[in-house]
Amino acid sequence: MKAKDLKDIFHKELDAIYGKDEVASFFYLSIEFHLNVARIQLILDPEFTLTKDETDVFFTILEDLKQQKPIQYILGETEFYGLQFNVNENVLIPRPETEELVDWIIKDSKFKSQNSEPIKILDIGTGSGCIAISLAKHLSEAQVFAVDISESALKIAKENADRNGVEVEFIKADILESSLLEDVALQQMGFFDIIVSNPPYVRELEKREIKPNVLDNEPHLALFVENENPLVFYKAITDFAVDKLKSNGSLYFEINQYLGQETKQLLVDAEFKDIHLRKDLNGNDRMLKGTKK
């Protein structure tokens, strides 16, 4: 089958679900991933033809997309901050907003590293490892550690560290367990210059805002919190940071856009200084930083 005919089928079957532009993106991503053929090649060669076996692969992708399975899970990988990451149903698909958080940390840290010893970073709730690995890649002198409660997520994160050629020490631990401060591995790490987290923050009442491709596929453990206690992870991590950050160390969060002021108040109550609530590119309260006195 010619690629242009296959693309027409994708549009016919999927445009009503995703829109024309997104369907085209899915098609070209799949072509590049499976055939190593760039979009420009297809434009320059309108007669480009797939074998039957190749065509069958794309019809399988088409069926998955019709069921609103995320393209990142279908292909098994995604790009984040210029790096490639393996992803599956055990980890969240990294978001552009999280890239903004990583960029903030890198810019702050490069300034710090010019004036002090190599920095020590802890990522809590690492998932795919996208934050920890991106920081390790771009802050080559930093020591980076990452924690997650999920063995399955840590397996993916370790694969991603290897894939991107960085060293990150991964630890299985639960931030909500009071024993975390006594964890032997964490005790051996000493104190941190930076603690960062993108914990679960979507309230159950906000599920109606979540698209089916996310709601039906991505791990709820990493997404949702109870309506009655939506800041449970932020409170636990803030308390942990009070004990484990160095003086003038920084705590960074990705946050629920509807709870910016409430999350900021946690840092105020914990007597952090230089607290900054930052909006993402869409104008939503999305990132928070505080410095330990």
BELCORQUI-V314403 format. One record per residue. PSI is psi in radians with two decimals (NA if undefined). D_FIRST is the distance of its C-alpha to the first C-alpha in Angstrom with 2 decimals. Layout:
psi:PSI d_first:D_FIRST
psi:PSI d_first:D_FIRST
This chain:
psi:2.44 d_first:0.00
psi:2.51 d_first:3.78
psi:-0.65 d_first:6.38
psi:-0.57 d_first:8.49
psi:-0.67 d_first:6.87
psi:-0.71 d_first:6.88
psi:-0.69 d_first:10.29
psi:-0.67 d_first:11.41
psi:-0.75 d_first:11.07
psi:-0.83 d_first:13.09
psi:-0.73 d_first:15.60
psi:-0.70 d_first:15.99
psi:-0.44 d_first:16.74
psi:-0.31 d_first:18.70
psi:-0.65 d_first:20.48
psi:-0.41 d_first:23.38
psi:-0.80 d_first:24.00
psi:-0.41 d_first:23.70
psi:2.65 d_first:23.60
psi:-0.79 d_first:21.13
psi:-0.75 d_first:22.22
psi:-0.64 d_first:22.11
psi:-0.73 d_first:18.61
psi:-0.71 d_first:17.43
psi:-0.77 d_first:19.51
psi:-0.78 d_first:18.03
psi:-0.86 d_first:14.44
psi:-0.62 d_first:15.66
psi:-0.74 d_first:18.01
psi:-0.72 d_first:15.46
psi:-0.80 d_first:13.28
psi:-0.69 d_first:16.60
psi:-0.84 d_first:17.97
psi:-0.54 d_first:15.38
psi:-0.10 d_first:14.01
psi:0.71 d_first:17.12
psi:2.11 d_first:15.39
psi:2.75 d_first:17.60
psi:-0.73 d_first:16.93
psi:-0.54 d_first:18.58
psi:-0.70 d_first:16.20
psi:-0.61 d_first:13.28
psi:-0.70 d_first:15.86
psi:-0.37 d_first:17.02
psi:1.38 d_first:13.73
psi:-0.23 d_first:11.77
psi:0.14 d_first:9.48
psi:2.26 d_first:8.61
psi:2.46 d_first:5.47
psi:2.59 d_first:5.34
psi:2.98 d_first:6.78
psi:-0.77 d_first:7.24
psi:-0.73 d_first:10.31
psi:-0.74 d_first:9.13
psi:-0.69 d_first:6.84
psi:-0.66 d_first:10.11
psi:-0.73 d_first:12.18
psi:-0.49 d_first:10.89
psi:-0.54 d_first:11.49
psi:-0.76 d_first:14.86
psi:-0.75 d_first:15.53
psi:-0.78 d_first:14.86
psi:-0.70 d_first:17.39
psi:-0.72 d_first:19.83
psi:-0.61 d_first:19.75
psi:-0.49 d_first:20.45
psi:0.11 d_first:23.46
psi:0.58 d_first:24.45
psi:2.32 d_first:24.38
psi:2.43 d_first:24.85
psi:-0.54 d_first:21.99
psi:-0.67 d_first:24.59
psi:-0.61 d_first:25.15
psi:-0.80 d_first:21.50
psi:-0.38 d_first:21.10
psi:0.21 d_first:24.69
psi:2.86 d_first:25.95
psi:2.89 d_first:27.04
psi:2.46 d_first:28.98
psi:2.16 d_first:32.67
psi:0.71 d_first:35.16
psi:0.08 d_first:33.01
psi:2.74 d_first:32.56
psi:2.36 d_first:29.82
psi:2.39 d_first:30.77
psi:2.43 d_first:29.56
psi:2.60 d_first:29.71
psi:-2.98 d_first:29.56
psi:-0.09 d_first:31.28
psi:-0.14 d_first:34.64
psi:2.64 d_first:34.83
psi:2.61 d_first:34.50
psi:2.15 d_first:31.75
psi:2.49 d_first:33.74
psi:2.71 d_first:34.40
psi:-0.57 d_first:35.11
psi:-0.62 d_first:38.66
psi:-0.54 d_first:39.27
psi:-0.66 d_first:38.25
psi:-0.69 d_first:41.08
psi:-0.79 d_first:43.48
psi:-0.75 d_first:42.52
psi:-0.70 d_first:42.99
psi:-0.83 d_first:46.42
psi:-0.77 d_first:47.52
psi:-0.78 d_first:46.38
psi:-0.75 d_first:48.23
psi:-0.73 d_first:51.32
psi:-0.63 d_first:51.24
psi:-0.61 d_first:50.89
psi:-0.77 d_first:54.02
psi:-0.75 d_first:55.82
psi:-0.31 d_first:54.85
psi:-0.25 d_first:56.47
psi:0.14 d_first:59.74
psi:-3.02 d_first:59.89
psi:2.92 d_first:58.80
psi:2.46 d_first:55.21
psi:2.74 d_first:54.17
psi:2.22 d_first:53.38
psi:2.43 d_first:50.64
psi:2.21 d_first:49.89
psi:2.08 d_first:46.75
psi:2.15 d_first:47.43
psi:0.96 d_first:44.55
psi:-0.47 d_first:42.07
psi:-2.12 d_first:38.99
psi:-0.18 d_first:36.11
psi:0.17 d_first:38.75
psi:-0.68 d_first:37.27
psi:-0.94 d_first:40.72
psi:-0.76 d_first:42.62
psi:-0.71 d_first:40.07
psi:-0.69 d_first:39.60
psi:-0.74 d_first:43.38
psi:-0.63 d_first:43.81
psi:-0.70 d_first:41.30
psi:-0.21 d_first:42.95
psi:1.31 d_first:46.51
psi:-0.39 d_first:46.72
psi:-0.11 d_first:50.44
psi:2.61 d_first:50.18
psi:2.17 d_first:50.57
psi:2.30 d_first:48.00
psi:2.66 d_first:48.31
psi:2.46 d_first:46.17
psi:2.46 d_first:46.97
psi:2.69 d_first:44.97
psi:-0.35 d_first:45.93
psi:2.10 d_first:42.61
psi:-0.68 d_first:42.14
psi:-0.71 d_first:38.38
psi:-0.74 d_first:38.24
psi:-0.59 d_first:40.42
psi:-0.80 d_first:38.15
psi:-0.75 d_first:35.23
psi:-0.72 d_first:37.67
psi:-0.71 d_first:38.88
psi:-0.71 d_first:35.38
psi:-0.61 d_first:34.86
psi:-0.76 d_first:38.18
psi:-0.75 d_first:37.24
psi:-0.62 d_first:33.83
psi:0.12 d_first:35.61
psi:0.71 d_first:38.56
psi:2.79 d_first:41.35
psi:2.09 d_first:44.26
psi:2.33 d_first:44.76
psi:2.07 d_first:47.13
psi:2.45 d_first:45.73
psi:2.36 d_first:48.12
psi:2.08 d_first:47.75
psi:2.79 d_first:50.20
psi:2.02 d_first:50.74
psi:-0.37 d_first:52.15
psi:-0.13 d_first:53.74
psi:2.26 d_first:55.82
psi:-0.33 d_first:59.26
psi:-0.05 d_first:59.24
psi:-0.66 d_first:56.58
psi:-0.41 d_first:59.34
psi:0.01 d_first:60.77
psi:2.22 d_first:57.49
psi:-0.80 d_first:58.48
psi:-0.74 d_first:55.38
psi:-0.62 d_first:55.74
psi:-0.67 d_first:59.46
psi:-0.38 d_first:58.86
psi:-0.39 d_first:56.70
psi:-2.45 d_first:59.71
psi:2.67 d_first:59.28
psi:2.59 d_first:56.26
psi:-0.57 d_first:55.96
psi:2.32 d_first:52.92
psi:2.30 d_first:51.70
psi:2.56 d_first:48.45
psi:2.47 d_first:46.72
psi:1.34 d_first:43.95
psi:3.04 d_first:45.16
psi:2.33 d_first:44.17
psi:0.01 d_first:45.38
psi:2.11 d_first:43.58
psi:2.65 d_first:46.13
psi:-0.61 d_first:45.35
psi:-0.27 d_first:46.26
psi:0.04 d_first:43.44
psi:-0.57 d_first:40.72
psi:-0.33 d_first:40.14
psi:-0.17 d_first:38.96
psi:2.29 d_first:36.31
psi:2.62 d_first:32.71
psi:-0.61 d_first:31.25
psi:-0.46 d_first:28.68
psi:-0.88 d_first:31.79
psi:-0.65 d_first:34.21
psi:-0.08 d_first:32.12
psi:-0.67 d_first:30.80
psi:2.64 d_first:33.13
psi:2.10 d_first:36.40
psi:-0.50 d_first:39.23
psi:-0.57 d_first:41.76
psi:-0.08 d_first:40.70
psi:-0.87 d_first:40.49
psi:2.61 d_first:43.31
psi:2.80 d_first:47.09
psi:2.55 d_first:49.67
psi:-0.62 d_first:50.89
psi:-0.37 d_first:54.48
psi:1.10 d_first:54.04
psi:-0.29 d_first:51.05
psi:0.35 d_first:52.53
psi:-0.73 d_first:53.31
psi:-0.67 d_first:51.17
psi:-0.68 d_first:52.41
psi:-0.79 d_first:56.01
psi:-0.72 d_first:55.59
psi:-0.66 d_first:53.87
psi:-0.78 d_first:56.47
psi:-0.73 d_first:59.27
psi:-0.74 d_first:57.68
psi:-0.60 d_first:57.35
psi:-0.66 d_first:61.03
psi:-0.55 d_first:61.89
psi:-0.13 d_first:59.32
psi:2.52 d_first:58.85
psi:2.82 d_first:61.12
psi:2.31 d_first:63.43
psi:0.22 d_first:61.45
psi:2.78 d_first:58.21
psi:2.46 d_first:55.38
psi:2.20 d_first:53.57
psi:2.41 d_first:50.18
psi:2.55 d_first:48.37
psi:2.43 d_first:45.23
psi:2.89 d_first:46.57
psi:2.19 d_first:46.02
psi:-0.41 d_first:46.12
psi:-0.14 d_first:48.55
psi:0.55 d_first:50.98
psi:-0.88 d_first:51.57
psi:-0.66 d_first:55.32
psi:-0.69 d_first:55.83
psi:-0.69 d_first:54.02
psi:-0.64 d_first:55.94
psi:-0.53 d_first:59.16
psi:-0.72 d_first:58.53
psi:-0.63 d_first:58.79
psi:-0.82 d_first:61.83
psi:-0.53 d_first:63.52
psi:0.10 d_first:62.79
psi:0.60 d_first:64.53
psi:2.74 d_first:61.63
psi:2.99 d_first:62.19
psi:0.89 d_first:60.11
psi:2.24 d_first:57.72
psi:2.18 d_first:54.77
psi:2.12 d_first:52.39
psi:2.48 d_first:49.35
psi:2.67 d_first:46.70
psi:-3.07 d_first:42.98
psi:-0.28 d_first:40.97
psi:0.06 d_first:40.66
psi:0.28 d_first:44.44
psi:2.48 d_first:44.84
psi:2.04 d_first:47.47
psi:-0.39 d_first:45.33
psi:2.59 d_first:47.21
psi:2.42 d_first:50.76
psi:2.42 d_first:52.89
psi:2.70 d_first:56.44
psi:2.32 d_first:58.78
psi:2.40 d_first:61.24
psi:NA d_first:64.83
